[in-house]
């Protein structure tokens, strides 16, 4: 990850760097648009995303249905707008779980070392040894599919990489003078972890978490595509792509529109994450 800006006084510098990055600004614009679409979906959606009319099934895009209808006659635009809520909720909630586990275990492993470090890192190695998608499918298939289950499953799979990142940062920070001084003055371990080490690991964690949201959205789409994510009739981009996979010749918009929504959202998040990484790097004078 490299060195990062950690001083709050450098925050304006970070924002200036980010503002000069056109690709990062483009990613921020895409992410902001998706968030606004999700927040105002009830007012922006032209129709009820759950209600369909068989007489209106598979209608091509028109003035009545700007992005067409699916096989059940439901408005595709409305379902895409509501699907943004599902994708963002999964991305944020699962990354929240991954952050909580990863930061906690990474701080403990890096600070205490020895058998604690060995145990946490071997647990992380076991988690990372399995292909992520297969592990997600295996865990999700073992329980009743639902959105809360998706939150937890993706979060549990994603903690290991975050823990390794935090642990590496702590190994560097714990040898610095201000941490050693705090220990010499008798500060409790909990205070050192919370007040001295945690702020130092946050910048790279923020970047990793930003990029992780995009990965979580892709993971949710994959689970929903195979029927282990959001369950019908909940609008989910992955499930919408699955619904239209057999209709590509006669009604390509059913799969194409949610597929493009997934691609653009993840691209925007990745561009923003790359911009944050560059802006937070410490550059030599």
Residue frames relative to the residue before (quaternion, step in Angstrom):
aa qw qx qy qz dx dy dz
X 1.0000 0.0000 0.0000 0.0000 0.00 0.00 0.00
X 0.3684 -0.7475 0.4813 0.2718 3.56 1.12 -0.65
X 0.6552 -0.4960 0.3793 0.4253 3.56 -1.32 0.06
X 0.1481 -0.7985 0.5814 0.0498 3.53 -1.09 0.73
X 0.5748 -0.5658 0.4672 0.3622 3.51 -1.33 0.39
X 0.0710 -0.8261 0.5587 0.0214 3.58 -0.74 0.99
X 0.6150 0.5696 -0.3598 0.4098 3.62 1.13 -0.43
X 0.4905 -0.6634 0.4757 0.3050 3.61 -0.89 0.87
X 0.5956 0.5896 -0.3630 0.4073 3.60 1.15 -0.58
X 0.6780 0.4881 -0.2871 0.4688 3.57 1.22 -0.45
X 0.3705 0.7550 -0.4757 0.2578 3.59 1.25 0.06
X 0.6486 0.5000 -0.3438 0.4595 3.66 0.88 -0.76
X 0.6206 0.5369 -0.3417 0.4581 3.58 1.07 -0.71
X 0.6372 0.5298 -0.3229 0.4572 3.57 0.99 -0.85
X 0.6766 0.4855 -0.2984 0.4663 3.57 0.92 -0.88
X 0.6286 0.5227 -0.3455 0.4607 3.61 1.04 -0.67
X 0.6346 0.5174 -0.3250 0.4733 3.56 1.02 -0.78
X 0.6612 0.5076 -0.3057 0.4601 3.55 0.93 -0.89
X 0.6591 0.5218 -0.3094 0.4445 3.58 1.00 -0.82
X 0.6698 0.4871 -0.3057 0.4697 3.61 1.15 -0.49
X 0.6165 0.5354 -0.3411 0.4658 3.58 1.27 -0.21
X 0.3210 -0.7871 0.4944 0.1816 3.58 -0.26 1.26
X 0.6593 0.5084 -0.3252 0.4485 3.58 0.95 -0.78
X 0.6343 0.5178 -0.3308 0.4691 3.57 1.04 -0.74
X 0.6474 0.5063 -0.3163 0.4737 3.57 1.00 -0.79
X 0.6253 0.5229 -0.3388 0.4699 3.58 1.05 -0.72
X 0.6487 0.5071 -0.3119 0.4741 3.57 1.00 -0.81
X 0.6383 0.5218 -0.3220 0.4654 3.57 1.01 -0.82
X 0.6414 0.5249 -0.3236 0.4565 3.59 1.00 -0.80
X 0.6517 0.5085 -0.3138 0.4672 3.59 0.97 -0.85
X 0.6674 0.4985 -0.3010 0.4642 3.57 0.89 -0.95
X 0.6492 0.5140 -0.3175 0.4621 3.58 0.96 -0.86
X 0.6428 0.5219 -0.3245 0.4572 3.59 0.99 -0.80
X 0.6574 0.5055 -0.3132 0.4627 3.59 0.93 -0.88
X 0.6404 0.5210 -0.3221 0.4634 3.58 0.99 -0.85
X 0.6665 0.4936 -0.3030 0.4693 3.59 0.94 -0.86
X 0.6338 0.5211 -0.3324 0.4650 3.59 0.97 -0.80
X 0.6705 0.4901 -0.3029 0.4675 3.58 0.95 -0.85
X 0.6744 0.5101 -0.3031 0.4395 3.58 0.91 -0.90
X 0.7894 0.2995 -0.1423 0.5167 3.58 0.95 -0.86
X 0.2346 0.8137 -0.5024 0.1745 3.60 1.21 0.45
X 0.6543 0.5168 -0.3496 0.4273 3.67 0.85 -0.76
X 0.7162 0.4182 -0.2513 0.4990 3.59 1.13 -0.59
X 0.6924 0.4740 -0.2806 0.4660 3.60 1.11 -0.59
X 0.6060 0.5805 -0.3619 0.4059 3.60 1.07 -0.68
X 0.3700 -0.7618 0.4872 0.2128 3.61 -0.73 1.00
X 0.7946 0.1456 -0.0760 0.5845 3.60 1.20 -0.30
X 0.6224 -0.5083 0.4321 0.4093 3.55 -1.34 0.17
X 0.3769 -0.7644 0.4699 0.2301 3.65 -0.54 1.09
X 0.6816 0.4869 -0.2889 0.4635 3.60 1.22 -0.33
X 0.6961 0.4780 -0.2679 0.4639 3.56 1.16 -0.47
X 0.0361 -0.8101 0.5850 -0.0109 3.53 -0.85 1.02
X 0.2113 -0.7433 0.6194 0.1383 3.52 -1.29 0.41
X 0.4323 -0.7366 0.4573 0.2478 3.55 -0.52 1.17
X 0.6151 0.5474 -0.3579 0.4405 3.59 1.10 -0.57
X 0.7246 0.3950 -0.2386 0.5119 3.60 1.24 -0.36
X 0.3544 0.7700 -0.4767 0.2330 3.59 1.21 0.30
X 0.8695 0.0896 -0.1046 0.4744 3.52 -1.21 0.80
X 0.2791 0.7468 -0.5478 0.2536 3.57 0.92 0.87
X 0.4822 -0.6749 0.4807 0.2843 3.55 -0.94 0.91
X 0.6663 -0.4872 0.3638 0.4316 3.60 -1.20 0.38
X 0.1138 0.7768 -0.6035 0.1395 3.54 -0.92 1.02
X 0.7203 -0.4069 0.3116 0.4675 3.55 -1.28 -0.11
X 0.6634 0.5020 -0.3064 0.4626 3.60 1.06 -0.68
X 0.7742 0.0755 -0.0254 0.6279 3.57 1.10 -0.77
X 0.3241 -0.8141 0.4462 0.1819 3.56 -0.02 1.32
X 0.7854 0.2245 -0.1300 0.5620 3.60 1.08 -0.66
X 0.6329 -0.5703 0.3173 0.4165 3.56 1.21 0.49
X 0.4068 -0.6789 0.5469 0.2729 3.55 -1.34 -0.19
X 0.4642 -0.6700 0.4982 0.2956 3.56 -1.26 0.38
X 0.7758 -0.3689 0.2389 0.4528 3.58 -1.30 -0.15
X 0.6938 0.4317 -0.2715 0.5085 3.60 1.18 -0.45
X 0.5556 -0.6361 0.3796 0.3776 3.59 1.24 0.14
X 0.4600 0.6784 -0.4531 0.3506 3.60 1.20 0.35
X 0.5369 -0.6450 0.4474 0.3091 3.55 -1.06 0.82
X 0.4127 -0.7427 0.4738 0.2316 3.58 -0.61 1.16
X 0.6307 0.5393 -0.3428 0.4404 3.60 0.94 -0.79
X 0.6574 0.5099 -0.3117 0.4589 3.58 0.91 -0.87
X 0.6811 0.4855 -0.2890 0.4656 3.57 0.94 -0.87
X 0.6205 0.5243 -0.3434 0.4713 3.59 1.08 -0.64
X 0.6484 0.5145 -0.3216 0.4598 3.60 0.95 -0.82
X 0.6932 0.4407 -0.2760 0.4991 3.58 0.91 -0.85
X 0.5991 0.5675 -0.3574 0.4374 3.58 1.13 -0.55
X 0.5675 0.5842 -0.3822 0.4364 3.58 1.16 -0.54
X 0.6127 0.5491 -0.3496 0.4483 3.59 1.06 -0.68
X 0.6576 0.5083 -0.3073 0.4634 3.56 0.94 -0.89
X 0.6845 0.4978 -0.2943 0.4438 3.58 0.83 -0.98
X 0.6785 0.4753 -0.2991 0.4736 3.59 0.88 -0.87
X 0.6336 0.5299 -0.3372 0.4517 3.59 0.98 -0.79
X 0.6581 0.4957 -0.3078 0.4759 3.58 0.96 -0.87
X 0.6616 0.5243 -0.3116 0.4362 3.57 0.87 -0.94
X 0.7227 0.4424 -0.2520 0.4673 3.58 0.82 -0.99
X 0.6849 0.4882 -0.3003 0.4499 3.59 0.86 -0.91
X 0.6786 0.4833 -0.3042 0.4618 3.60 0.87 -0.89
X 0.6592 0.4842 -0.3190 0.4788 3.59 1.00 -0.71
X 0.5807 0.5619 -0.3742 0.4550 3.58 1.13 -0.53
X 0.6604 0.4870 -0.3021 0.4852 3.57 0.98 -0.85
X 0.6563 0.5094 -0.3103 0.4621 3.58 0.94 -0.90
X 0.6449 0.5166 -0.3183 0.4646 3.60 1.02 -0.78
X 0.6541 0.5241 -0.3194 0.4420 3.57 0.88 -0.94
X 0.7094 0.4384 -0.2593 0.4871 3.58 0.85 -0.97
X 0.6947 0.5060 -0.2854 0.4242 3.56 0.83 -1.01
X 0.6782 0.4778 -0.2980 0.4721 3.59 0.89 -0.91
X 0.6646 0.5159 -0.3117 0.4415 3.59 0.87 -0.94
X 0.7265 0.4266 -0.2492 0.4775 3.57 0.75 -1.04
X 0.6373 0.5319 -0.3298 0.4496 3.60 1.05 -0.71
X 0.6418 0.5132 -0.3196 0.4718 3.58 1.00 -0.81
X 0.6756 0.4952 -0.2951 0.4596 3.57 0.87 -0.96
X 0.6720 0.5013 -0.3045 0.4521 3.60 0.88 -0.93
X 0.7083 0.4684 -0.2734 0.4518 3.58 0.84 -0.93
X 0.6982 0.4845 -0.2786 0.4474 3.58 0.99 -0.79
X 0.7662 0.3748 -0.2083 0.4787 3.59 0.79 -0.96
X 0.2289 -0.8159 0.5069 0.1583 3.58 1.12 -0.61
X 0.7148 0.4864 -0.3211 0.3864 3.53 -1.29 -0.62
X 0.8487 -0.1407 0.0813 0.5033 3.58 -0.98 -0.82
X 0.5832 0.5627 -0.3812 0.4448 3.61 1.13 -0.53
X 0.6598 0.4997 -0.2941 0.4779 3.57 0.92 -0.94
X 0.6630 0.5126 -0.3115 0.4479 3.57 0.89 -0.93
X 0.6683 0.5089 -0.3091 0.4460 3.59 0.91 -0.90
X 0.6898 0.4799 -0.2896 0.4583 3.60 0.82 -1.00
X 0.6887 0.4847 -0.2926 0.4529 3.60 0.90 -0.87
X 0.6369 0.4972 -0.3471 0.4761 3.60 1.03 -0.62
X 0.6148 0.5277 -0.3424 0.4758 3.58 1.09 -0.67
X 0.6437 0.5047 -0.3115 0.4836 3.56 1.05 -0.78
X 0.6332 0.5367 -0.3309 0.4489 3.59 0.99 -0.79
X 0.6416 0.5168 -0.3238 0.4653 3.57 0.99 -0.83
X 0.6549 0.5126 -0.3102 0.4606 3.59 0.97 -0.87
X 0.7137 0.4520 -0.2517 0.4722 3.58 0.94 -0.93
X 0.5666 0.6227 -0.3855 0.3776 3.61 1.18 -0.38
X 0.6862 0.4548 -0.2820 0.4927 3.58 1.13 -0.57
X 0.5348 -0.5894 0.4804 0.3687 3.63 -1.04 0.64
X 0.5404 -0.6792 0.3886 0.3094 3.57 -0.71 1.10
X 0.6885 0.4917 -0.3003 0.4405 3.58 0.80 -0.98
X 0.6586 0.4987 -0.3169 0.4660 3.60 0.93 -0.84
X 0.6454 0.5123 -0.3219 0.4663 3.58 1.02 -0.78
X 0.6256 0.5345 -0.3274 0.4644 3.58 1.04 -0.80
X 0.6789 0.4896 -0.2910 0.4634 3.57 0.86 -0.98
X 0.6561 0.5231 -0.3204 0.4396 3.59 0.94 -0.86
X 0.6862 0.4688 -0.2904 0.4744 3.59 0.91 -0.90
X 0.6731 0.5045 -0.3013 0.4491 3.57 0.92 -0.94
X 0.6610 0.5172 -0.3095 0.4470 3.58 1.05 -0.73
X 0.6311 0.5642 -0.3301 0.4177 3.59 1.20 -0.47
X 0.7539 0.2830 -0.1707 0.5678 3.60 1.25 -0.29
X 0.6501 -0.5017 0.3843 0.4218 3.55 -1.30 0.14
X 0.4301 -0.7273 0.4633 0.2671 3.63 -0.60 1.09
X 0.2405 0.7304 -0.6144 0.1764 3.57 -1.00 0.92
X 0.6674 -0.5119 0.3496 0.4127 3.58 -1.22 0.31
X 0.6458 0.5021 -0.3530 0.4542 3.67 0.83 -0.75
X 0.6219 0.5299 -0.3405 0.4653 3.58 1.05 -0.71
X 0.6328 0.5265 -0.3285 0.4630 3.59 1.01 -0.82
X 0.6073 0.5562 -0.3524 0.4445 3.59 0.97 -0.85
X 0.7275 0.4566 -0.2460 0.4492 3.54 0.72 -1.16
X 0.6575 0.5296 -0.3191 0.4306 3.58 0.89 -0.92
X 0.6911 0.4617 -0.2901 0.4744 3.59 0.80 -0.95
X 0.6348 0.5298 -0.3276 0.4572 3.58 1.03 -0.74
X 0.6686 0.5020 -0.3004 0.4591 3.60 0.96 -0.86
X 0.6648 0.4868 -0.3065 0.4766 3.57 1.04 -0.70
X 0.7377 0.4681 -0.2356 0.4256 3.60 1.03 -0.74
X 0.5070 0.6901 -0.4192 0.3017 3.63 1.20 -0.20
X 0.6183 0.6169 -0.3538 0.3346 3.58 1.00 -0.83
X 0.6714 0.4913 -0.3050 0.4635 3.57 0.88 -0.89
X 0.6384 0.5188 -0.3210 0.4693 3.57 1.04 -0.78
X 0.6506 0.5192 -0.3215 0.4515 3.59 0.95 -0.82
X 0.6537 0.5051 -0.3207 0.4634 3.60 0.95 -0.79
X 0.6348 0.5242 -0.3275 0.4636 3.58 1.02 -0.77
X 0.6822 0.4792 -0.2886 0.4709 3.59 0.85 -0.96
X 0.6417 0.5323 -0.3272 0.4448 3.58 0.93 -0.85
X 0.6532 0.5155 -0.3176 0.4547 3.59 0.96 -0.80
X 0.6533 0.5028 -0.3116 0.4726 3.57 1.02 -0.80
X 0.6539 0.5189 -0.3177 0.4497 3.59 0.97 -0.84
X 0.6118 0.5574 -0.3540 0.4354 3.60 1.00 -0.74
X 0.6627 0.4719 -0.2976 0.4995 3.58 1.11 -0.64
X 0.7192 0.4834 -0.2611 0.4252 3.58 0.80 -1.04
X 0.6460 0.5626 -0.3443 0.3843 3.61 0.95 -0.75
X 0.6711 0.4881 -0.2995 0.4708 3.59 1.24 -0.33
X 0.5071 0.6564 -0.4248 0.3628 3.59 1.26 -0.05
X 0.6752 -0.5564 0.3175 0.3657 3.53 -1.20 0.66
X 0.6835 0.5002 -0.3231 0.4221 3.60 0.85 -0.86
X 0.6265 0.5057 -0.3405 0.4856 3.60 1.13 -0.55
X 0.6507 0.5065 -0.3156 0.4696 3.57 0.96 -0.84
X 0.6355 0.5294 -0.3284 0.4560 3.59 1.05 -0.77
X 0.6434 0.5234 -0.3210 0.4573 3.57 0.99 -0.83
X 0.6556 0.4951 -0.3129 0.4766 3.58 0.99 -0.77
X 0.6517 0.5229 -0.3155 0.4497 3.59 1.01 -0.83
X 0.6802 0.4794 -0.2817 0.4777 3.58 1.13 -0.66
X 0.5741 -0.6410 0.3550 0.3654 3.57 1.26 0.07
X 0.3060 0.7584 -0.5211 0.2443 3.61 1.16 0.44
X 0.5091 -0.6481 0.4742 0.3096 3.55 -1.02 0.78
X 0.6305 -0.5557 0.3871 0.3792 3.55 -1.18 0.62
X 0.6413 0.5364 -0.3320 0.4368 3.59 0.96 -0.85
X 0.6582 0.4996 -0.3106 0.4698 3.60 1.03 -0.76
X 0.6385 0.5182 -0.3286 0.4646 3.59 0.98 -0.80
X 0.6624 0.5095 -0.3056 0.4564 3.56 0.94 -0.90
X 0.7450 0.4330 -0.2270 0.4538 3.58 0.85 -1.00
X 0.7840 0.3745 -0.1762 0.4627 3.59 0.88 -0.93
X 0.7890 0.3336 -0.1608 0.4902 3.58 1.05 -0.68
X 0.7595 0.3751 -0.2109 0.4878 3.60 0.93 -0.80
X 0.6427 0.5572 -0.3330 0.4070 3.60 0.89 -0.90
X 0.6682 0.4847 -0.3376 0.4523 3.69 0.79 -0.81
X 0.6616 0.5300 -0.3171 0.4253 3.58 1.04 -0.67
X 0.7112 0.4343 -0.2685 0.4832 3.60 1.11 -0.54
X 0.4989 0.7066 -0.4119 0.2867 3.60 1.20 -0.30
X 0.6422 0.5464 -0.3701 0.3900 3.68 0.79 -0.81
X 0.7130 0.4045 -0.2973 0.4894 3.67 0.71 -0.85
X 0.6030 0.5553 -0.3601 0.4454 3.58 1.12 -0.58
X 0.6225 0.5392 -0.3394 0.4545 3.59 1.02 -0.79
X 0.6522 0.5056 -0.3120 0.4707 3.57 0.96 -0.87
X 0.6781 0.4932 -0.2951 0.4582 3.58 0.85 -0.97
X 0.6553 0.5103 -0.3142 0.4598 3.58 0.99 -0.82
X 0.6187 0.5421 -0.3452 0.4518 3.59 1.02 -0.76
X 0.6854 0.4571 -0.2796 0.4932 3.56 0.89 -0.93
X 0.6289 0.5617 -0.3314 0.4232 3.58 1.10 -0.68
X 0.5694 0.5845 -0.3866 0.4297 3.59 1.14 -0.55
X 0.6482 0.5113 -0.3166 0.4672 3.58 0.98 -0.84
X 0.6593 0.5022 -0.3084 0.4669 3.56 0.97 -0.81
X 0.6370 0.5251 -0.3248 0.4614 3.58 1.06 -0.73
X 0.6256 0.5263 -0.3374 0.4667 3.59 1.04 -0.75
X 0.6490 0.4998 -0.3131 0.4806 3.58 0.99 -0.82
X 0.6507 0.5176 -0.3215 0.4532 3.59 0.97 -0.83
X 0.6476 0.5072 -0.3206 0.4697 3.59 0.96 -0.84
X 0.6399 0.5219 -0.3278 0.4590 3.57 0.99 -0.82
X 0.6507 0.5111 -0.3171 0.4635 3.58 0.99 -0.80
X 0.6601 0.4976 -0.3118 0.4685 3.60 0.94 -0.84
X 0.6677 0.4872 -0.3049 0.4731 3.58 0.95 -0.85
X 0.6023 0.5748 -0.3552 0.4251 3.58 1.08 -0.69
X 0.7499 0.3525 -0.2047 0.5211 3.59 1.03 -0.78
X 0.6132 -0.6161 0.3279 0.3700 3.58 1.26 0.29
X 0.6057 0.5712 -0.3542 0.4260 3.60 1.24 0.29
X 0.6087 0.5427 -0.3541 0.4577 3.57 1.27 0.22
X 0.8135 -0.0743 0.1109 0.5660 3.54 -0.85 -1.03
X 0.3110 -0.7801 0.5222 0.1484 3.55 -0.87 1.00
X 0.5974 -0.5700 0.4186 0.3782 3.60 -1.12 0.68
X 0.6130 -0.1731 -0.7640 -0.1027 1.48 -2.14 1.33
X 0.2697 0.7854 -0.5212 0.1967 3.64 1.19 0.37
X 0.4051 -0.7144 0.5068 0.2620 3.62 -0.75 0.96
X 0.1120 0.7697 -0.6170 0.1199 3.56 -0.68 1.13
X 0.5257 -0.6625 0.4275 0.3193 3.57 -0.83 0.94
X 0.6615 0.5091 -0.3154 0.4513 3.59 0.94 -0.82
X 0.6638 0.4889 -0.3013 0.4791 3.57 0.98 -0.84
X 0.6252 0.5331 -0.3418 0.4562 3.60 1.06 -0.68
X 0.6252 0.5133 -0.3387 0.4806 3.59 1.03 -0.74
X 0.6550 0.5106 -0.3131 0.4607 3.59 0.96 -0.83
X 0.6387 0.5440 -0.3280 0.4342 3.60 0.98 -0.83
X 0.7757 0.3682 -0.1865 0.4774 3.58 1.01 -0.75
X 0.4201 0.7393 -0.4623 0.2513 3.60 1.22 0.03
X 0.7001 0.4306 -0.2726 0.5002 3.60 1.15 -0.51
X 0.6790 0.4884 -0.2757 0.4737 3.57 1.30 -0.03
X 0.3138 0.8017 -0.4732 0.1867 3.58 1.27 0.22
X 0.6718 0.4979 -0.3074 0.4542 3.60 1.03 -0.65
X 0.7787 0.3467 -0.1826 0.4899 3.60 0.96 -0.81
X 0.8045 0.0606 -0.0122 0.5907 3.61 1.09 -0.63
X 0.0709 -0.8579 0.5074 0.0391 3.62 0.52 1.14
X 0.5793 0.6193 -0.3779 0.3715 3.61 1.13 -0.53
X 0.5600 0.6230 -0.3952 0.3770 3.60 1.12 -0.55
X 0.7581 0.3190 -0.1804 0.5395 3.60 1.00 -0.82
X 0.6330 0.5855 -0.3368 0.3783 3.56 1.00 -0.83
X 0.6727 0.5216 -0.3076 0.4252 3.59 0.87 -0.94
X 0.7062 0.4116 -0.2928 0.4961 3.67 0.72 -0.86
X 0.6015 0.5567 -0.3620 0.4441 3.59 1.08 -0.60
X 0.6563 0.4874 -0.3020 0.4904 3.56 0.99 -0.82
X 0.6154 0.5464 -0.3460 0.4505 3.60 1.04 -0.73
X 0.6413 0.5086 -0.3199 0.4771 3.58 0.98 -0.84
X 0.6898 0.5041 -0.2859 0.4339 3.56 0.80 -1.04
X 0.6891 0.4779 -0.2888 0.4619 3.59 0.85 -0.93
X 0.6504 0.5197 -0.3239 0.4495 3.59 0.96 -0.82
X 0.6855 0.4686 -0.2872 0.4775 3.58 0.85 -0.94
X 0.6236 0.5297 -0.3400 0.4636 3.59 1.03 -0.73
X 0.6579 0.5110 -0.3115 0.4572 3.58 0.92 -0.88
X 0.6569 0.5022 -0.3093 0.4697 3.59 0.96 -0.86
X 0.6696 0.4973 -0.3059 0.4589 3.60 0.93 -0.84
X 0.6334 0.5138 -0.3342 0.4723 3.60 1.00 -0.73
X 0.6534 0.4994 -0.3095 0.4773 3.57 0.98 -0.82
X 0.6541 0.5150 -0.3117 0.4579 3.58 0.96 -0.83
X 0.6468 0.5035 -0.3200 0.4751 3.59 0.98 -0.80
X 0.6466 0.5173 -0.3181 0.4616 3.57 1.02 -0.78
X 0.6420 0.5115 -0.3221 0.4717 3.59 1.00 -0.78
X 0.6326 0.5333 -0.3366 0.4496 3.58 0.97 -0.80
X 0.6801 0.4758 -0.2911 0.4757 3.60 0.90 -0.90
X 0.6785 0.5044 -0.3010 0.4411 3.59 0.97 -0.83
X 0.7096 0.4613 -0.2593 0.4653 3.58 1.08 -0.66
X 0.5117 0.6501 -0.4249 0.3675 3.59 1.22 -0.15
X 0.3884 -0.6775 0.5736 0.2471 3.55 -1.13 0.75
X 0.1388 -0.8055 0.5742 0.0461 3.56 -0.65 1.12
X 0.5148 -0.6514 0.4521 0.3260 3.57 -0.97 0.83
X 0.5348 -0.6375 0.4529 0.3201 3.56 -1.08 0.75
